Amino acid sequence: MHYMRDYYRYDTVSIRNQRLGLSVLVYFSLIDFAVVLLNLQSDSNQSLFLFPWLAQFLRPGILMMLTQKVRSYTRRYIFVIIGTLPMVIFIVAYVGYFAFSGVYLF
């Protein structure tokens, strides 16, 4: 009975692709954590800022792929971000210009 209910709800190819993408992101994250842990056990002090950067940047993507509600609204969020990008660039340029001119004029 659940098979008939879910038969028309989801596309199996897109679910397969989502699971593949999620597994790739999780594997990259685990590899990054493993590299950090192996480098922490070494005695070299060259890694002062050793941190799993890749895993931390992938974490929102993994959460987005795991959460159904967020995944369904992702396209809308991306369009809103793209639509507001000129305003953000203008504000950053405005603040940057007056900060730069304020340093050299005053």
C-alpha positions as CSV (number, residue, x, y, z in Angstrom):
1,M,0.0,0.0,0.0
2,H,2.9,2.4,0.7
3,Y,4.3,1.5,-2.6
4,M,1.3,2.9,-4.5
5,R,1.2,6.0,-2.4
6,D,4.9,6.8,-3.0
7,Y,4.9,5.6,-6.6
8,Y,3.8,8.9,-8.1
9,R,5.2,11.1,-5.3
10,Y,8.9,10.8,-6.0
11,D,11.0,10.3,-9.1
12,T,13.4,7.4,-8.5
13,V,16.2,8.7,-10.7
14,S,16.3,12.0,-8.8
15,I,16.2,10.2,-5.5
16,R,19.1,8.0,-6.6
17,N,21.0,11.1,-7.7
18,Q,20.4,12.9,-4.5
19,R,21.5,9.9,-2.5
20,L,24.6,9.6,-4.6
21,G,25.4,13.3,-4.1
22,L,24.8,13.0,-0.4
23,S,27.1,10.1,-0.1
24,V,29.8,11.9,-2.1
25,L,29.6,14.9,0.2
26,V,29.6,12.7,3.3
27,Y,32.7,10.8,2.1
28,F,34.5,14.0,1.4
29,S,33.7,15.3,4.8
30,L,34.9,12.0,6.5
31,I,38.1,12.1,4.5
32,D,38.7,15.7,5.6
33,F,38.1,14.7,9.2
34,A,40.5,11.7,8.9
35,V,43.2,13.9,7.4
36,V,42.9,16.4,10.2
37,L,43.0,13.7,12.9
38,L,46.0,12.0,11.3
39,N,47.8,15.4,11.1
40,L,47.0,16.1,14.8
41,Q,48.8,13.0,15.9
42,S,51.9,14.0,14.1
43,D,54.6,16.0,16.0
44,S,55.0,18.7,13.4
45,N,53.9,22.2,14.4
46,Q,53.6,23.4,10.8
47,S,49.8,22.9,10.9
48,L,48.9,25.8,13.2
49,F,45.5,26.3,11.8
50,L,44.6,22.7,11.3
51,F,40.8,22.5,11.0
52,P,38.5,20.4,8.8
53,W,37.6,23.3,6.6
54,L,36.1,21.2,3.8
55,A,33.9,19.3,6.2
56,Q,32.6,22.5,7.7
57,F,31.8,24.0,4.3
58,L,30.0,20.8,3.2
59,R,27.9,20.6,6.4
60,P,25.2,23.0,5.2
61,G,24.9,21.1,1.9
62,I,24.6,17.8,3.7
63,L,21.9,19.3,6.0
64,M,20.1,20.7,3.1
65,M,20.1,17.4,1.3
66,L,18.9,15.5,4.4
67,T,16.1,17.9,5.3
68,Q,13.0,17.5,3.0
69,K,11.5,20.9,3.8
70,V,14.7,22.8,3.1
71,R,15.4,20.8,0.0
72,S,12.0,21.6,-1.5
73,Y,12.6,25.3,-1.1
74,T,16.3,25.4,-2.2
75,R,15.5,26.6,-5.7
76,R,13.5,29.5,-4.3
77,Y,16.3,30.4,-1.9
78,I,18.8,30.4,-4.7
79,F,16.7,32.7,-6.8
80,V,16.2,35.1,-3.9
81,I,20.0,35.1,-3.3
82,I,20.7,35.8,-6.9
83,G,18.1,38.5,-7.0
84,T,19.5,40.3,-4.0
85,L,23.1,40.0,-5.0
86,P,23.4,43.4,-6.8
87,M,22.1,45.1,-3.7
88,V,24.6,43.3,-1.5
89,I,27.4,44.1,-3.9
90,F,26.4,47.8,-3.9
91,I,26.2,47.9,-0.1
92,V,29.6,46.3,0.3
93,A,31.1,48.6,-2.3
94,Y,29.5,51.7,-0.6
95,V,30.9,50.7,2.8
96,G,34.2,49.8,1.4
97,Y,34.6,53.0,-0.5
98,F,33.8,55.2,2.4
99,A,36.0,53.1,4.7
100,F,38.8,53.4,2.3
101,S,38.3,57.2,1.8
102,G,37.9,57.7,5.5
103,V,41.2,56.1,6.2
104,Y,43.1,58.3,3.8
105,L,41.2,61.6,4.1
106,F,40.9,61.8,7.9
